[in-house]
C-alpha cells in the first residue's frame, strides 16, 4: 500500500483541562489557578468518583469555556492607568499604549 490514507478520524475537542494545563493555557501560576477556584472566581468541574461511590473525584478540572470566559472577564481594557501605579509604571504603560 503506497501513500497515506486519511480515514477522516479527527480528535474530539477538549472540553475540560486539569489545573496545570489551565495555568499553562493562560500563562498563570498553578497556585493562582487554585486560589481563583477556591475563591469562586473560576468554576471547577468535579466528576463522580469511580472508586468511592457517592463521592466526587479528587481530580479538579476546569471547563475550557469557563477558562476562556474568566480571561475575557478579567481582561485589562482600562483606558487610563490605575491610579495606584507608580509614576514609572504609568510612563511605561503610556509608552506601550501609544
N, CA, C and O atoms as a CHARMM CRD file, in Angstrom:
* protein
*
  392
    1    1 UNK  N      0.84100  -1.17100   0.00000 PROA 1      0.00000
    2    1 UNK  CA     0.00000   0.00000   0.00000 PROA 1      0.00000
    3    1 UNK  C      0.88900   1.23600   0.00000 PROA 1      0.00000
    4    1 UNK  O      1.73100   1.39600   0.88300 PROA 1      0.00000
    5    2 UNK  N      0.70900   2.09700  -0.96800 PROA 2      0.00000
    6    2 UNK  CA     1.55900   3.27500  -1.05900 PROA 2      0.00000
    7    2 UNK  C      0.78500   4.51300  -0.65700 PROA 2      0.00000
    8    2 UNK  O     -0.42400   4.59900  -0.87400 PROA 2      0.00000
    9    3 UNK  N      1.49100   5.48100  -0.06400 PROA 3      0.00000
   10    3 UNK  CA     0.85200   6.73000   0.35200 PROA 3      0.00000
   11    3 UNK  C      0.07600   6.56400   1.64800 PROA 3      0.00000
   12    3 UNK  O     -0.08100   5.45600   2.16100 PROA 3      0.00000
   13    4 UNK  N     -0.39900   7.66700   2.15700 PROA 4      0.00000
   14    4 UNK  CA    -1.18200   7.59100   3.39500 PROA 4      0.00000
   15    4 UNK  C     -2.66100   7.70800   3.05400 PROA 4      0.00000
   16    4 UNK  O     -3.05500   8.39100   2.10900 PROA 4      0.00000
   17    5 UNK  N     -3.44000   7.04000   3.83100 PROA 5      0.00000
   18    5 UNK  CA    -4.87900   7.06100   3.62300 PROA 5      0.00000
   19    5 UNK  C     -5.52300   7.79000   4.78900 PROA 5      0.00000
   20    5 UNK  O     -5.36000   7.38900   5.94200 PROA 5      0.00000
   21    6 UNK  N     -6.24800   8.85000   4.50000 PROA 6      0.00000
   22    6 UNK  CA    -6.95900   9.59900   5.53300 PROA 6      0.00000
   23    6 UNK  C     -8.34800   9.00100   5.67000 PROA 6      0.00000
   24    6 UNK  O     -9.14700   9.03100   4.73400 PROA 6      0.00000
   25    7 UNK  N     -8.62400   8.45700   6.84500 PROA 7      0.00000
   26    7 UNK  CA    -9.93200   7.83400   7.04500 PROA 7      0.00000
   27    7 UNK  C    -10.91600   8.77900   7.71600 PROA 7      0.00000
   28    7 UNK  O    -12.01500   8.36900   8.08800 PROA 7      0.00000
   29    8 UNK  N    -10.52800  10.04900   7.87500 PROA 8      0.00000
   30    8 UNK  CA   -11.45400  11.04400   8.39200 PROA 8      0.00000
   31    8 UNK  C    -11.63400  11.06400   9.88900 PROA 8      0.00000
   32    8 UNK  O    -12.61500  11.62600  10.37600 PROA 8      0.00000
   33    9 UNK  N    -10.72900  10.47500  10.63300 PROA 9      0.00000
   34    9 UNK  CA   -10.83400  10.49000  12.08800 PROA 9      0.00000
   35    9 UNK  C    -10.21000  11.78200  12.59300 PROA 9      0.00000
   36    9 UNK  O     -9.05800  12.09100  12.28800 PROA 9      0.00000
   37   10 UNK  N    -10.96800  12.51700  13.35200 PROA 10     0.00000
   38   10 UNK  CA   -10.44700  13.75400  13.93000 PROA 10     0.00000
   39   10 UNK  C    -10.53900  13.68000  15.44400 PROA 10     0.00000
   40   10 UNK  O    -11.38300  12.97500  15.99800 PROA 10     0.00000
   41   11 UNK  N     -9.67500  14.40400  16.08900 PROA 11     0.00000
   42   11 UNK  CA    -9.67100  14.42100  17.55000 PROA 11     0.00000
   43   11 UNK  C    -10.87200  15.20900  18.05800 PROA 11     0.00000
   44   11 UNK  O    -11.25300  16.22600  17.48000 PROA 11     0.00000
   45   12 UNK  N    -11.44800  14.73500  19.12400 PROA 12     0.00000
   46   12 UNK  CA   -12.55900  15.44400  19.74700 PROA 12     0.00000
   47   12 UNK  C    -12.03600  16.71000  20.41000 PROA 12     0.00000
   48   12 UNK  O    -10.90200  16.72900  20.88800 PROA 12     0.00000
   49   13 UNK  N    -12.83300  17.76000  20.44700 PROA 13     0.00000
   50   13 UNK  CA   -12.37700  18.98300  21.10400 PROA 13     0.00000
   51   13 UNK  C    -12.20400  18.75000  22.60800 PROA 13     0.00000
   52   13 UNK  O    -12.94400  17.97600  23.21600 PROA 13     0.00000
   53   14 UNK  N    -11.23200  19.42000  23.18400 PROA 14     0.00000
   54   14 UNK  CA   -11.00300  19.31600  24.62000 PROA 14     0.00000
   55   14 UNK  C    -12.04300  20.16500  25.33800 PROA 14     0.00000
   56   14 UNK  O    -12.14500  21.36800  25.09800 PROA 14     0.00000
   57   15 UNK  N    -12.80500  19.54100  26.21100 PROA 15     0.00000
   58   15 UNK  CA   -13.84800  20.25800  26.94100 PROA 15     0.00000
   59   15 UNK  C    -13.37900  20.76000  28.29400 PROA 15     0.00000
   60   15 UNK  O    -13.82700  21.80900  28.75700 PROA 15     0.00000
   61   16 UNK  N    -12.47500  20.01700  28.93600 PROA 16     0.00000
   62   16 UNK  CA   -12.00200  20.39700  30.26800 PROA 16     0.00000
   63   16 UNK  C    -10.53600  20.02200  30.39600 PROA 16     0.00000
   64   16 UNK  O    -10.06800  19.06400  29.78100 PROA 16     0.00000
   65   17 UNK  N     -9.82100  20.79000  31.20300 PROA 17     0.00000
   66   17 UNK  CA    -8.38500  20.56100  31.41600 PROA 17     0.00000
   67   17 UNK  C     -8.10500  20.55500  32.91800 PROA 17     0.00000
   68   17 UNK  O     -8.88500  21.08600  33.70800 PROA 17     0.00000
   69   18 UNK  N     -6.98500  19.95000  33.29700 PROA 18     0.00000
   70   18 UNK  CA    -6.61500  19.96400  34.71000 PROA 18     0.00000
   71   18 UNK  C     -5.95900  21.29900  35.06200 PROA 18     0.00000
   72   18 UNK  O     -5.70900  22.12200  34.18200 PROA 18     0.00000
   73   19 UNK  N     -5.68700  21.50500  36.32200 PROA 19     0.00000
   74   19 UNK  CA    -5.17200  22.79500  36.79100 PROA 19     0.00000
   75   19 UNK  C     -3.82800  23.16100  36.15600 PROA 19     0.00000
   76   19 UNK  O     -3.67100  24.29700  35.70800 PROA 19     0.00000
   77   20 UNK  N     -2.85300  22.25100  36.09700 PROA 20     0.00000
   78   20 UNK  CA    -1.59100  22.64000  35.46000 PROA 20     0.00000
   79   20 UNK  C     -1.76400  23.05500  33.98900 PROA 20     0.00000
   80   20 UNK  O     -1.13800  24.01300  33.53400 PROA 20     0.00000
   81   21 UNK  N     -2.60700  22.33700  33.25900 PROA 21     0.00000
   82   21 UNK  CA    -2.83100  22.67900  31.84200 PROA 21     0.00000
   83   21 UNK  C     -3.56400  24.00800  31.72800 PROA 21     0.00000
   84   21 UNK  O     -3.24900  24.80200  30.84200 PROA 21     0.00000
   85   22 UNK  N     -4.53800  24.27400  32.60600 PROA 22     0.00000
   86   22 UNK  CA    -5.25600  25.55100  32.59300 PROA 22     0.00000
   87   22 UNK  C     -4.28700  26.70000  32.85900 PROA 22     0.00000
   88   22 UNK  O     -4.34100  27.73100  32.18800 PROA 22     0.00000
   89   23 UNK  N     -3.40200  26.52200  33.83800 PROA 23     0.00000
   90   23 UNK  CA    -2.41200  27.55300  34.15500 PROA 23     0.00000
   91   23 UNK  C     -1.50700  27.80400  32.95600 PROA 23     0.00000
   92   23 UNK  O     -1.20100  28.95100  32.63200 PROA 23     0.00000
   93   24 UNK  N     -1.08600  26.74100  32.30800 PROA 24     0.00000
   94   24 UNK  CA    -0.23000  26.85900  31.12500 PROA 24     0.00000
   95   24 UNK  C     -0.96200  27.59100  29.99900 PROA 24     0.00000
   96   24 UNK  O     -0.37500  28.43500  29.32100 PROA 24     0.00000
   97   25 UNK  N     -2.23000  27.27200  29.80200 PROA 25     0.00000
   98   25 UNK  CA    -3.00300  27.87300  28.71800 PROA 25     0.00000
   99   25 UNK  C     -3.11800  29.38800  28.85100 PROA 25     0.00000
  100   25 UNK  O     -3.10800  30.10000  27.84600 PROA 25     0.00000
  101   26 UNK  N     -3.22500  29.88400  30.07700 PROA 26     0.00000
  102   26 UNK  CA    -3.39600  31.32600  30.25900 PROA 26     0.00000
  103   26 UNK  C     -2.14200  32.02000  30.77400 PROA 26     0.00000
  104   26 UNK  O     -2.15700  33.22500  31.02700 PROA 26     0.00000
  105   27 UNK  N     -1.06100  31.26900  30.93100 PROA 27     0.00000
  106   27 UNK  CA     0.20100  31.86000  31.38100 PROA 27     0.00000
  107   27 UNK  C      0.18800  32.26900  32.83800 PROA 27     0.00000
  108   27 UNK  O      0.78000  33.28100  33.21400 PROA 27     0.00000
  109   28 UNK  N     -0.48900  31.48000  33.65700 PROA 28     0.00000
  110   28 UNK  CA    -0.59700  31.79300  35.08100 PROA 28     0.00000
  111   28 UNK  C      0.12300  30.73200  35.90900 PROA 28     0.00000
  112   28 UNK  O      0.57200  29.71300  35.38400 PROA 28     0.00000
  113   29 UNK  N      0.22300  30.98500  37.19000 PROA 29     0.00000
  114   29 UNK  CA     0.82700  30.06000  38.12700 PROA 29     0.00000
  115   29 UNK  C     -0.24300  29.07700  38.60700 PROA 29     0.00000
  116   29 UNK  O     -1.40100  29.46000  38.76900 PROA 29     0.00000
  117   30 UNK  N      0.12700  27.82600  38.83600 PROA 30     0.00000
  118   30 UNK  CA    -0.80400  26.80400  39.31500 PROA 30     0.00000
  119   30 UNK  C     -1.45900  27.23800  40.62900 PROA 30     0.00000
  120   30 UNK  O     -2.65700  27.02900  40.82100 PROA 30     0.00000
  121   31 UNK  N     -0.68900  27.83300  41.52400 PROA 31     0.00000
  122   31 UNK  CA    -1.25800  28.25700  42.81500 PROA 31     0.00000
  123   31 UNK  C     -2.28300  29.37500  42.61900 PROA 31     0.00000
  124   31 UNK  O     -3.25100  29.45600  43.37600 PROA 31     0.00000
  125   32 UNK  N     -2.09100  30.22900  41.62500 PROA 32     0.00000
  126   32 UNK  CA    -3.08100  31.26500  41.34400 PROA 32     0.00000
  127   32 UNK  C     -4.38200  30.64300  40.85200 PROA 32     0.00000
  128   32 UNK  O     -5.46500  31.05100  41.27300 PROA 32     0.00000
  129   33 UNK  N     -4.28200  29.65700  39.96200 PROA 33     0.00000
  130   33 UNK  CA    -5.48000  28.99500  39.45600 PROA 33     0.00000
  131   33 UNK  C     -6.22500  28.32100  40.60600 PROA 33     0.00000
  132   33 UNK  O     -7.45100  28.40700  40.68400 PROA 33     0.00000
  133   34 UNK  N     -5.49700  27.65500  41.49500 PROA 34     0.00000
  134   34 UNK  CA    -6.13800  27.02600  42.66100 PROA 34     0.00000
  135   34 UNK  C     -6.83500  28.07400  43.53900 PROA 34     0.00000
  136   34 UNK  O     -7.93100  27.83600  44.04800 PROA 34     0.00000
  137   35 UNK  N     -6.19700  29.22200  43.71000 PROA 35     0.00000
  138   35 UNK  CA    -6.78600  30.28900  44.53400 PROA 35     0.00000
  139   35 UNK  C     -8.05400  30.84400  43.87700 PROA 35     0.00000
  140   35 UNK  O     -9.02900  31.12400  44.57400 PROA 35     0.00000
  141   36 UNK  N     -8.05800  31.00800  42.55300 PROA 36     0.00000
  142   36 UNK  CA    -9.24500  31.50500  41.85100 PROA 36     0.00000
  143   36 UNK  C    -10.39700  30.51400  41.98500 PROA 36     0.00000
  144   36 UNK  O    -11.55500  30.91100  42.11900 PROA 36     0.00000
  145   37 UNK  N    -10.07200  29.22600  41.94900 PROA 37     0.00000
  146   37 UNK  CA   -11.10400  28.20000  42.12800 PROA 37     0.00000
  147   37 UNK  C    -11.64300  28.25600  43.55400 PROA 37     0.00000
  148   37 UNK  O    -12.85600  28.23600  43.76200 PROA 37     0.00000
  149   38 UNK  N    -10.74100  28.32700  44.53800 PROA 38     0.00000
  150   38 UNK  CA   -11.14500  28.35200  45.94700 PROA 38     0.00000
  151   38 UNK  C    -12.00100  29.57300  46.27100 PROA 38     0.00000
  152   38 UNK  O    -12.90500  29.49700  47.10400 PROA 38     0.00000
  153   39 UNK  N    -11.71800  30.70000  45.61100 PROA 39     0.00000
  154   39 UNK  CA   -12.47400  31.92600  45.87900 PROA 39     0.00000
  155   39 UNK  C    -13.78200  31.99300  45.09900 PROA 39     0.00000
  156   39 UNK  O    -14.60400  32.88000  45.33200 PROA 39     0.00000
  157   40 UNK  N    -13.97500  31.05500  44.17400 PROA 40     0.00000
  158   40 UNK  CA   -15.19900  31.04600  43.38600 PROA 40     0.00000
  159   40 UNK  C    -15.12900  31.86200  42.11000 PROA 40     0.00000
  160   40 UNK  O    -16.11200  31.94600  41.37400 PROA 40     0.00000
  161   41 UNK  N    -13.97700  32.46700  41.83800 PROA 41     0.00000
  162   41 UNK  CA   -13.83200  33.25900  40.61500 PROA 41     0.00000
  163   41 UNK  C    -13.78700  32.39200  39.36000 PROA 41     0.00000
  164   41 UNK  O    -14.23300  32.80800  38.29000 PROA 41     0.00000
  165   42 UNK  N    -13.24900  31.19600  39.49900 PROA 42     0.00000
  166   42 UNK  CA   -13.11600  30.27400  38.36500 PROA 42     0.00000
  167   42 UNK  C    -13.83200  28.97800  38.71000 PROA 42     0.00000
  168   42 UNK  O    -13.42200  28.27000  39.63000 PROA 42     0.00000
  169   43 UNK  N    -14.90200  28.65800  37.97900 PROA 43     0.00000
  170   43 UNK  CA   -15.64000  27.42100  38.28500 PROA 43     0.00000
  171   43 UNK  C    -14.78500  26.17900  38.01700 PROA 43     0.00000
  172   43 UNK  O    -13.98300  26.15100  37.08300 PROA 43     0.00000
  173   44 UNK  N    -14.96900  25.17300  38.84000 PROA 44     0.00000
  174   44 UNK  CA   -14.25500  23.90700  38.67000 PROA 44     0.00000
  175   44 UNK  C    -15.26000  22.79200  38.42700 PROA 44     0.00000
  176   44 UNK  O    -16.42900  22.89300  38.79900 PROA 44     0.00000
  177   45 UNK  N    -14.78000  21.73100  37.79600 PROA 45     0.00000
  178   45 UNK  CA   -15.61600  20.58000  37.48900 PROA 45     0.00000
  179   45 UNK  C    -15.08000  19.39200  38.27400 PROA 45     0.00000
  180   45 UNK  O    -13.89200  19.07700  38.20200 PROA 45     0.00000
  181   46 UNK  N    -15.95400  18.73500  39.02300 PROA 46     0.00000
  182   46 UNK  CA   -15.57100  17.51200  39.73300 PROA 46     0.00000
  183   46 UNK  C    -16.57300  16.43300  39.35900 PROA 46     0.00000
  184   46 UNK  O    -17.76600  16.55100  39.63800 PROA 46     0.00000
  185   47 UNK  N    -16.08400  15.40100  38.73500 PROA 47     0.00000
  186   47 UNK  CA   -16.93700  14.29400  38.32200 PROA 47     0.00000
  187   47 UNK  C    -17.11200  13.31100  39.47500 PROA 47     0.00000
  188   47 UNK  O    -16.32400  13.33000  40.42000 PROA 47     0.00000
  189   48 UNK  N    -18.11700  12.46400  39.41700 PROA 48     0.00000
  190   48 UNK  CA   -18.27600  11.44100  40.44900 PROA 48     0.00000
  191   48 UNK  C    -17.06100  10.50300  40.46300 PROA 48     0.00000
  192   48 UNK  O    -16.48700  10.20100  39.41700 PROA 48     0.00000
  193   49 UNK  N    -16.69000  10.06100  41.63300 PROA 49     0.00000
  194   49 UNK  CA   -15.56700   9.13700  41.76700 PROA 49     0.00000
  195   49 UNK  C    -15.96600   7.75300  41.27300 PROA 49     0.00000
  196   49 UNK  O    -17.08800   7.29900  41.50200 PROA 49     0.00000
  197   50 UNK  N    -15.04800   7.09700  40.60300 PROA 50     0.00000
  198   50 UNK  CA   -15.29300   5.71700  40.18100 PROA 50     0.00000
  199   50 UNK  C    -14.85000   4.73200  41.25600 PROA 50     0.00000
  200   50 UNK  O    -15.21500   3.55800  41.20900 PROA 50     0.00000
  201   51 UNK  N    -14.06300   5.20300  42.22700 PROA 51     0.00000
  202   51 UNK  CA   -13.55000   4.31800  43.28300 PROA 51     0.00000
  203   51 UNK  C    -14.28700   4.47800  44.60400 PROA 51     0.00000
  204   51 UNK  O    -14.29100   3.56700  45.43200 PROA 51     0.00000
  205   52 UNK  N    -14.90800   5.63000  44.80100 PROA 52     0.00000
  206   52 UNK  CA   -15.62300   5.89100  46.05100 PROA 52     0.00000
  207   52 UNK  C    -17.05600   6.28000  45.71000 PROA 52     0.00000
  208   52 UNK  O    -17.34900   7.46400  45.54000 PROA 52     0.00000
  209   53 UNK  N    -17.93500   5.31800  45.60900 PROA 53     0.00000
  210   53 UNK  CA   -19.32300   5.59900  45.22000 PROA 53     0.00000
  211   53 UNK  C    -19.96600   6.66700  46.10300 PROA 53     0.00000
  212   53 UNK  O    -19.82400   6.65500  47.32600 PROA 53     0.00000
  213   54 UNK  N    -20.67700   7.59200  45.45200 PROA 54     0.00000
  214   54 UNK  CA   -21.35400   8.65200  46.17800 PROA 54     0.00000
  215   54 UNK  C    -20.48800   9.85100  46.48800 PROA 54     0.00000
  216   54 UNK  O    -20.97800  10.82900  47.05300 PROA 54     0.00000
  217   55 UNK  N    -19.21900   9.80700  46.13600 PROA 55     0.00000
  218   55 UNK  CA   -18.31900  10.92600  46.39600 PROA 55     0.00000
  219   55 UNK  C    -17.79500  11.49100  45.08000 PROA 55     0.00000
  220   55 UNK  O    -17.87700  10.85800  44.02800 PROA 55     0.00000
  221   56 UNK  N    -17.25500  12.70300  45.17500 PROA 56     0.00000
  222   56 UNK  CA   -16.66200  13.31700  43.99600 PROA 56     0.00000
  223   56 UNK  C    -15.22400  12.86000  43.82600 PROA 56     0.00000
  224   56 UNK  O    -14.55300  12.49100  44.79000 PROA 56     0.00000
  225   57 UNK  N    -14.76900  12.89000  42.59500 PROA 57     0.00000
  226   57 UNK  CA   -13.37600  12.59400  42.30400 PROA 57     0.00000
  227   57 UNK  C    -12.50000  13.67200  42.92800 PROA 57     0.00000
  228   57 UNK  O    -12.93400  14.81400  43.07700 PROA 57     0.00000
  229   58 UNK  N    -11.30100  13.32700  43.28300 PROA 58     0.00000
  230   58 UNK  CA   -10.37200  14.31700  43.82900 PROA 58     0.00000
  231   58 UNK  C     -9.77300  15.18000  42.73000 PROA 58     0.00000
  232   58 UNK  O     -9.24000  16.25700  43.00000 PROA 58     0.00000
  233   59 UNK  N     -9.86000  14.71300  41.50400 PROA 59     0.00000
  234   59 UNK  CA    -9.28800  15.44000  40.37100 PROA 59     0.00000
  235   59 UNK  C    -10.16000  16.63800  40.03800 PROA 59     0.00000
  236   59 UNK  O    -11.37200  16.50600  39.86500 PROA 59     0.00000
  237   60 UNK  N     -9.54600  17.79400  39.95000 PROA 60     0.00000
  238   60 UNK  CA   -10.25600  19.03100  39.63300 PROA 60     0.00000
  239   60 UNK  C     -9.97200  19.38700  38.17900 PROA 60     0.00000
  240   60 UNK  O     -8.82000  19.44100  37.74900 PROA 60     0.00000
  241   61 UNK  N    -11.03600  19.62700  37.43900 PROA 61     0.00000
  242   61 UNK  CA   -10.91700  20.03700  36.04600 PROA 61     0.00000
  243   61 UNK  C    -11.57100  21.40100  35.87200 PROA 61     0.00000
  244   61 UNK  O    -12.43300  21.79700  36.65600 PROA 61     0.00000
  245   62 UNK  N    -11.15200  22.10300  34.84400 PROA 62     0.00000
  246   62 UNK  CA   -11.73300  23.39200  34.51100 PROA 62     0.00000
  247   62 UNK  C    -12.24300  23.29900  33.07600 PROA 62     0.00000
  248   62 UNK  O    -11.49800  22.91700  32.17400 PROA 62     0.00000
  249   63 UNK  N    -13.50400  23.64600  32.86800 PROA 63     0.00000
  250   63 UNK  CA   -14.05400  23.65700  31.51700 PROA 63     0.00000
  251   63 UNK  C    -13.33600  24.73700  30.71600 PROA 63     0.00000
  252   63 UNK  O    -13.16500  25.86100  31.19000 PROA 63     0.00000
  253   64 UNK  N    -12.92100  24.39500  29.50900 PROA 64     0.00000
  254   64 UNK  CA   -12.20300  25.34900  28.66200 PROA 64     0.00000
  255   64 UNK  C    -13.06300  26.58500  28.42100 PROA 64     0.00000
  256   64 UNK  O    -12.54500  27.70100  28.39700 PROA 64     0.00000
  257   65 UNK  N    -14.35800  26.40200  28.24500 PROA 65     0.00000
  258   65 UNK  CA   -15.25700  27.55200  28.04800 PROA 65     0.00000
  259   65 UNK  C    -15.24600  28.47300  29.26900 PROA 65     0.00000
  260   65 UNK  O    -15.26200  29.69400  29.11800 PROA 65     0.00000
  261   66 UNK  N    -15.21800  27.89800  30.48400 PROA 66     0.00000
  262   66 UNK  CA   -15.15700  28.71000  31.70700 PROA 66     0.00000
  263   66 UNK  C    -13.82500  29.45100  31.79900 PROA 66     0.00000
  264   66 UNK  O    -13.77800  30.60200  32.23400 PROA 66     0.00000
  265   67 UNK  N    -12.75200  28.79100  31.39100 PROA 67     0.00000
  266   67 UNK  CA   -11.43300  29.42100  31.40600 PROA 67     0.00000
  267   67 UNK  C    -11.38500  30.59500  30.43200 PROA 67     0.00000
  268   67 UNK  O    -10.85000  31.65400  30.75700 PROA 67     0.00000
  269   68 UNK  N    -11.94000  30.40600  29.24800 PROA 68     0.00000
  270   68 UNK  CA   -11.98900  31.49100  28.26300 PROA 68     0.00000
  271   68 UNK  C    -12.82400  32.66100  28.78000 PROA 68     0.00000
  272   68 UNK  O    -12.44300  33.82000  28.61400 PROA 68     0.00000
  273   69 UNK  N    -13.95600  32.36000  29.40200 PROA 69     0.00000
  274   69 UNK  CA   -14.81200  33.41000  29.96200 PROA 69     0.00000
  275   69 UNK  C    -14.09400  34.13800  31.09800 PROA 69     0.00000
  276   69 UNK  O    -14.21200  35.35800  31.21600 PROA 69     0.00000
  277   70 UNK  N    -13.35900  33.41600  31.92900 PROA 70     0.00000
  278   70 UNK  CA   -12.59000  34.01600  33.01800 PROA 70     0.00000
  279   70 UNK  C    -11.58800  35.02100  32.46400 PROA 70     0.00000
  280   70 UNK  O    -11.45800  36.12600  32.99000 PROA 70     0.00000
  281   71 UNK  N    -10.88300  34.64100  31.40700 PROA 71     0.00000
  282   71 UNK  CA    -9.89100  35.53500  30.79500 PROA 71     0.00000
  283   71 UNK  C    -10.59600  36.75800  30.20800 PROA 71     0.00000
  284   71 UNK  O    -10.13200  37.88300  30.39500 PROA 71     0.00000
  285   72 UNK  N    -11.70500  36.55400  29.50500 PROA 72     0.00000
  286   72 UNK  CA   -12.45500  37.69200  28.93600 PROA 72     0.00000
  287   72 UNK  C    -12.92000  38.65200  30.03800 PROA 72     0.00000
  288   72 UNK  O    -12.82500  39.87100  29.89400 PROA 72     0.00000
  289   73 UNK  N    -13.42000  38.08800  31.12800 PROA 73     0.00000
  290   73 UNK  CA   -13.94200  38.90000  32.22400 PROA 73     0.00000
  291   73 UNK  C    -12.85200  39.73500  32.89800 PROA 73     0.00000
  292   73 UNK  O    -13.12400  40.82800  33.39500 PROA 73     0.00000
  293   74 UNK  N    -11.64200  39.23200  32.91500 PROA 74     0.00000
  294   74 UNK  CA   -10.56600  39.90900  33.63200 PROA 74     0.00000
  295   74 UNK  C     -9.55300  40.58600  32.71800 PROA 74     0.00000
  296   74 UNK  O     -8.48400  41.00600  33.16100 PROA 74     0.00000
  297   75 UNK  N     -9.89300  40.68600  31.46800 PROA 75     0.00000
  298   75 UNK  CA    -9.00000  41.37300  30.51900 PROA 75     0.00000
  299   75 UNK  C     -8.90400  42.84100  30.91600 PROA 75     0.00000
  300   75 UNK  O     -9.90900  43.47600  31.23600 PROA 75     0.00000
  301   76 UNK  N     -7.70400  43.36100  30.89200 PROA 76     0.00000
  302   76 UNK  CA    -7.48000  44.76000  31.26300 PROA 76     0.00000
  303   76 UNK  C     -7.72100  45.63000  30.03500 PROA 76     0.00000
  304   76 UNK  O     -6.90800  45.67000  29.11100 PROA 76     0.00000
  305   77 UNK  N     -8.83500  46.31400  30.04600 PROA 77     0.00000
  306   77 UNK  CA    -9.15900  47.20500  28.93400 PROA 77     0.00000
  307   77 UNK  C     -9.31100  48.63900  29.41800 PROA 77     0.00000
  308   77 UNK  O     -9.99700  49.44900  28.79400 PROA 77     0.00000
  309   78 UNK  N     -8.66800  48.93800  30.52600 PROA 78     0.00000
  310   78 UNK  CA    -8.79200  50.27300  31.10200 PROA 78     0.00000
  311   78 UNK  C     -8.23000  51.32100  30.15100 PROA 78     0.00000
  312   78 UNK  O     -7.12000  51.15700  29.64400 PROA 78     0.00000
  313   79 UNK  N     -8.98100  52.40100  29.89600 PROA 79     0.00000
  314   79 UNK  CA    -8.49500  53.45400  29.01800 PROA 79     0.00000
  315   79 UNK  C     -7.40200  54.29300  29.66700 PROA 79     0.00000
  316   79 UNK  O     -6.62100  54.94300  28.97300 PROA 79     0.00000
  317   80 UNK  N     -7.34500  54.28200  30.97700 PROA 80     0.00000
  318   80 UNK  CA    -6.34000  55.03900  31.72000 PROA 80     0.00000
  319   80 UNK  C     -5.65300  54.10700  32.70800 PROA 80     0.00000
  320   80 UNK  O     -6.26200  53.13700  33.15800 PROA 80     0.00000
  321   81 UNK  N     -4.39000  54.38300  33.05600 PROA 81     0.00000
  322   81 UNK  CA    -3.69700  53.52200  34.02300 PROA 81     0.00000
  323   81 UNK  C     -4.32000  53.62800  35.40600 PROA 81     0.00000
  324   81 UNK  O     -4.93900  54.63300  35.75500 PROA 81     0.00000
  325   82 UNK  N     -4.14500  52.58300  36.17300 PROA 82     0.00000
  326   82 UNK  CA    -4.64400  52.52000  37.53800 PROA 82     0.00000
  327   82 UNK  C     -3.97100  53.61400  38.37000 PROA 82     0.00000
  328   82 UNK  O     -2.75600  53.79700  38.28500 PROA 82     0.00000
  329   83 UNK  N     -4.74400  54.33000  39.16200 PROA 83     0.00000
  330   83 UNK  CA    -4.22400  55.44600  39.96300 PROA 83     0.00000
  331   83 UNK  C     -3.20900  54.99200  41.00800 PROA 83     0.00000
  332   83 UNK  O     -2.40400  55.80200  41.46700 PROA 83     0.00000
  333   84 UNK  N     -3.22900  53.71000  41.39400 PROA 84     0.00000
  334   84 UNK  CA    -2.32100  53.22300  42.42500 PROA 84     0.00000
  335   84 UNK  C     -0.93100  52.88700  41.87000 PROA 84     0.00000
  336   84 UNK  O     -0.02500  52.56300  42.63900 PROA 84     0.00000
  337   85 UNK  N     -0.75400  52.95800  40.56200 PROA 85     0.00000
  338   85 UNK  CA     0.54200  52.62600  39.97800 PROA 85     0.00000
  339   85 UNK  C      1.55700  53.72900  40.25200 PROA 85     0.00000
  340   85 UNK  O      1.20200  54.89300  40.43400 PROA 85     0.00000
  341   86 UNK  N      2.82500  53.33600  40.27800 PROA 86     0.00000
  342   86 UNK  CA     3.88200  54.32800  40.44800 PROA 86     0.00000
  343   86 UNK  C      3.98900  55.16200  39.17200 PROA 86     0.00000
  344   86 UNK  O      3.49500  54.75900  38.11900 PROA 86     0.00000
  345   87 UNK  N      4.62400  56.30300  39.26700 PROA 87     0.00000
  346   87 UNK  CA     4.78700  57.16700  38.10100 PROA 87     0.00000
  347   87 UNK  C      5.59600  56.47700  36.99600 PROA 87     0.00000
  348   87 UNK  O      5.31800  56.66200  35.81100 PROA 87     0.00000
  349   88 UNK  N      6.59500  55.68100  37.39000 PROA 88     0.00000
  350   88 UNK  CA     7.39900  54.96100  36.39800 PROA 88     0.00000
  351   88 UNK  C      6.53700  53.93600  35.66000 PROA 88     0.00000
  352   88 UNK  O      6.65300  53.77700  34.44500 PROA 88     0.00000
  353   89 UNK  N      5.67700  53.24700  36.40100 PROA 89     0.00000
  354   89 UNK  CA     4.79400  52.26400  35.77300 PROA 89     0.00000
  355   89 UNK  C      3.81000  52.95300  34.83500 PROA 89     0.00000
  356   89 UNK  O      3.49200  52.42000  33.77100 PROA 89     0.00000
  357   90 UNK  N      3.32500  54.13000  35.21900 PROA 90     0.00000
  358   90 UNK  CA     2.40300  54.88200  34.36800 PROA 90     0.00000
  359   90 UNK  C      3.10400  55.29600  33.07800 PROA 90     0.00000
  360   90 UNK  O      2.51700  55.19900  32.00000 PROA 90     0.00000
  361   91 UNK  N      4.35500  55.75700  33.17500 PROA 91     0.00000
  362   91 UNK  CA     5.11600  56.14100  31.97700 PROA 91     0.00000
  363   91 UNK  C      5.29000  54.94900  31.04700 PROA 91     0.00000
  364   91 UNK  O      5.09600  55.07700  29.83800 PROA 91     0.00000
  365   92 UNK  N      5.66000  53.76900  31.60300 PROA 92     0.00000
  366   92 UNK  CA     5.82200  52.56800  30.77000 PROA 92     0.00000
  367   92 UNK  C      4.50300  52.18300  30.11700 PROA 92     0.00000
  368   92 UNK  O      4.46700  51.77400  28.95600 PROA 92     0.00000
  369   93 UNK  N      3.39400  52.32300  30.89500 PROA 93     0.00000
  370   93 UNK  CA     2.06800  51.98200  30.35500 PROA 93     0.00000
  371   93 UNK  C      1.73400  52.89700  29.18900 PROA 93     0.00000
  372   93 UNK  O      1.26000  52.43500  28.15100 PROA 93     0.00000
  373   94 UNK  N      1.98100  54.21300  29.35600 PROA 94     0.00000
  374   94 UNK  CA     1.67900  55.16000  28.28300 PROA 94     0.00000
  375   94 UNK  C      2.54200  54.88600  27.05200 PROA 94     0.00000
  376   94 UNK  O      2.06400  55.03500  25.92800 PROA 94     0.00000
  377   95 UNK  N      3.79100  54.49200  27.23800 PROA 95     0.00000
  378   95 UNK  CA     4.67300  54.16900  26.10200 PROA 95     0.00000
  379   95 UNK  C      4.14300  52.96700  25.33300 PROA 95     0.00000
  380   95 UNK  O      4.18800  52.95600  24.10300 PROA 95     0.00000
  381   96 UNK  N      3.64200  51.95300  26.03800 PROA 96     0.00000
  382   96 UNK  CA     3.10800  50.75500  25.36300 PROA 96     0.00000
  383   96 UNK  C      1.83100  51.05800  24.62000 PROA 96     0.00000
  384   96 UNK  O      1.59900  50.52000  23.53700 PROA 96     0.00000
  385   97 UNK  N      0.98400  51.92900  25.19500 PROA 97     0.00000
  386   97 UNK  CA    -0.30800  52.22900  24.59800 PROA 97     0.00000
  387   97 UNK  C     -0.13700  53.06000  23.32400 PROA 97     0.00000
  388   97 UNK  O     -0.85700  52.86200  22.34500 PROA 97     0.00000
  389   98 UNK  N      0.81600  53.98400  23.34500 PROA 98     0.00000
  390   98 UNK  CA     0.96200  54.86600  22.16900 PROA 98     0.00000
  391   98 UNK  C      1.89500  54.32000  21.13700 PROA 98     0.00000
  392   98 UNK  O      2.11100  54.95200  20.10300 PROA 98     0.00000
